[in-house]
Amino acid sequence: MKKNMKGAMHKCRICLCLCLLFATPAINGQNLIPSPVSQKPLGGKVRVKSIDARIDKSLHLPAEGYSLTIKGNKAVIRAKDRQGLVWGKVTLRQLEDEKGMSPQTSIVDYPAFPIRGFMHDTGRNFRSVAQLKKELDLFSFYKLNVFHWHLTDNPASRIESKAFPRLNDPKYQRKDRDQGKYYTYDEIRDVIAYARERGITVIPEIDMPGHSEYFTNAFGFPMASKEGMKVLETLVKEFFTEIPRSLCPYIHFGSDEITIAHPDEFMAFCERMARQNNREILAWNPGLEGSGEVIYQVWRAAVGEAIEKTGCTHRYIDSYMGYLNTGNPIFNLYKCFMHTPCGIEKADGKALGGILCLWNDVRVADKSLTFPHNGMPEALLPFSERFWRGGKGVSVAEEDLIPGPSTSLWKEMHDFEKKMAYHRDRFLKDWNVRWVGSLDEHWEVSLPERRGTSIDSMKWVDAWGGVVDIKALAQKHHVEILPTMDAWMKTRIFSPKDTVVYAWVGFETPERSNRMSDGIGYQGQWEAQGRLFVNGNEIFPPEPWNEPGKYRSFDYTWHTALNEIPYTNEQLFWMRKPAGIPLKAGENTILLYCPRVFPNETWFASFIPLSMDTSGHVSEVRGISFSKNWNQP
C-alpha cells in the first residue's frame, strides 16, 4: 500500500510538473520586451479606439522616458522627447493581442542606458537598403536607439565616392564579395531618415587605418601613409559635407587590429577631422589609443573583465558581451541575459550602454541566411531587456555556464524564455527564428578525460540547458584542456506515452567568423565523431549528408580562400532537419558522446527537442519533461 501511495504521489508530481512547464504564458503586460520600469494593471481588456500621444518636456522622467495609460478604449502617451514618444507607441503595439484587445494598464518607463544598438558589417557582405529598413523596424520594436553601420572593411568600401570613384570600382574589391555594390549618398541619407523616424540614431563607421585592403588596392599605398592620410582627409570631408551633423552627430573611425609606425599621430589626425566637423568620435578598444574625448567601444572580454574590476577612464560602450557570429547562437541568448551591462547596473556618465555586433567574416551568398545562421533576431530580445532595464547579472567569467534552478537568475531566465516564446510566435514568425526554450534540461556531464578513458571511471557534474559549453565546465572544475579528449552527457526524459519527438543535435558549433571546424560528418555519422544513444539504441543523422566529410580545417581561415566559401545549412546543427528521438512511455535515457577531436577554440554539445510546423516555424515540444530525480518519490 505504501509503495502504491509513493507511486501515485510520484505520478501527481509528474502531472503537476508538466502542467506548470507547458502552461501557456500570460499575454500582454507580462510579455513586454523590454520589461517596463513600472506597470499597474487597471483590470480588464479594451479595444483601443483613440490614441492621445504628445511630447511633454516637463515630465519628471529621464531622456527617452514615457508614460502610457490604457483605459476606457483610449490610450494616452506622454513622452519626455521624440524617442520616448516612439517607445510609448511601440509598447502599445506589443500590448495588443491577436484579437486587437489590450489590457487596461498604467505604465511608466525609461532606459537604464542611453545607447542600445546593433552593428551590421556591410563592408564584408553588402545588405540592400530594403533589408536594412526591415531590420530597422525590428530594432525599433525592441527599443534599440542606435544603428552602428560598419560601411567599410577589407573587401570593399560601401560609401559612394565622388572624389575617388575608383573606390567603387569592382576591380579593386574582393572577388565575389558583392563587388561594385555601395550606397549612394541619397541612399545613406534615406536610411538615416528612416531610422530617425523610428527613434534610431545612425553611427556610421569608416574603418581606418586597418581593415582597408580595398584602399591599398585602389591607391597602391596604405591609409596610415602620408599619401593615404591626404586621401582620407578628402574622403572624410566629402562624407561630412554630404552627411551633416544634423543627420549624424557621431563618427566611428575603427582603429583596431593594426600596428602602424606613428599611432598617436594617426589618432590625433582622426580626432582633428571629427572635431573640425563637430562630431563625437568612437573607436574600438583594443585599438589605437586616442585622447580622453574618444568613446571606446570595448570588444574583448578580457578588457570587459578589467573594467568590471577597476572601471574605465574613457566613456565606453559594451560590445564585449560576445559577437553573434561567434559561440553557439542558442546559448548566446542566455549569455546575453546573464551579462551585466558595462559591468554596472545603470549608466554613470562613462558607461554609456551596449552595441550588439554581427560580423560576417565568411562570405555570405544568400543574405537571407545571415540572421538565422547567427541567432538573429532572437538575440535582440535578451539584449534589449538587459540594456533597457539594466541591473546586475553575473561577471564575464561566469557567463559561459547556466546556473542551476535553485538560483534567482535561472528563475528569471526561465520566465524570460516564456516571453521570448510568445514574441517568437506572435511577432517574429516571418524571421526564421531558430530557437526554442531549453532551460529545463538537466544534464550530468563527465569531466573531460584523455581519449579512450572508460566512461565508468569518469567524474560527473551537473549542467543545465540544451547547449552545454564543455570547455567552460572543465575549466570551472580545474580540468586541464588537452588537444583531444573524451566527454559524455546524459539525461532522462519523461514521456506519458510511446512517441517520437524531434531534436536538434550538434557536436560542434563552427564560429561563423571563420571556418575552423571538424567539418561535416562522414556519411551516416555525426560531426566531430559524436554519438547519440536513446535507451541504449544509437541514433544517426536523419538524412544523408550532401557534402560528407567536407570543410575540415584545423586552423583559422581569416584571409584565406576557405573564408570565401559560404556556410551551408547542414554544417550548422540549428539549421538542419531535426533528428527523430523514439521515446517509450515513462523514463528514457539520453546519452551523448562528445569528444574533442582537435584543439578548437570552442567545445559545445547541443540537444534541443522542438516541434516544427510545415512552414519551418519552431516551438517547444509539449508533453515531455526533463528531471534530475524521476526515480525519487
Secondary structure, DSSP 4 states (H G I P E B T S, - for coil): -HHHHHHHHHHHHHHHHHHHHHPPPP-GGGG-SSPPSEEEEEEEEE---EEEEEE-TTSSS-TT-EEEEEETTEEEEEESSHHHHHHHHHHHHHH--TTS-EEEEEEEE--SSSEEEEEEETTTS---HHHHHHHHHHHHHTT--EEEEE-EETTEE-B--SS-GGGG-GGGS-TTS-TT--B-HHHHHHHHHHHHHTT-EEEEEEEESSS-HHHHHHHSS-TTSHHHHHHHHHHHHHHHHHS-TTT-SEEEEE--S---S-HHHHHHHHHHHHHHTT-EEEEEESSS---TTSEEEE--HHHHHHHHHH--SS-EEE-TT--TTSS-TTHHHHHHHHB-GGGSSS--SSEEEEEEEE---S--SSGGGHHHHTTTTTTHHHHHHHHHH----B-GGGTTSPPPTTSHHHHHHHHHHHHHHHHHHHT-GGG-------TT-EEEEEPPB-TT--GGG--EEEEESSEEEHHHHHHHTTPPPPSSBB-EEEEEEEESSSEEEEEEEES----TTS--B--SPPTTS-GGG-EEEETTEEE--SS--SSTT---BSS--TTSGGGGSPPPGGGSGGGSPPEEEEE-SEEEEEEEE--B-S--S--EEEEEEEEE-TT--EEPPSS-EE-S-TT--
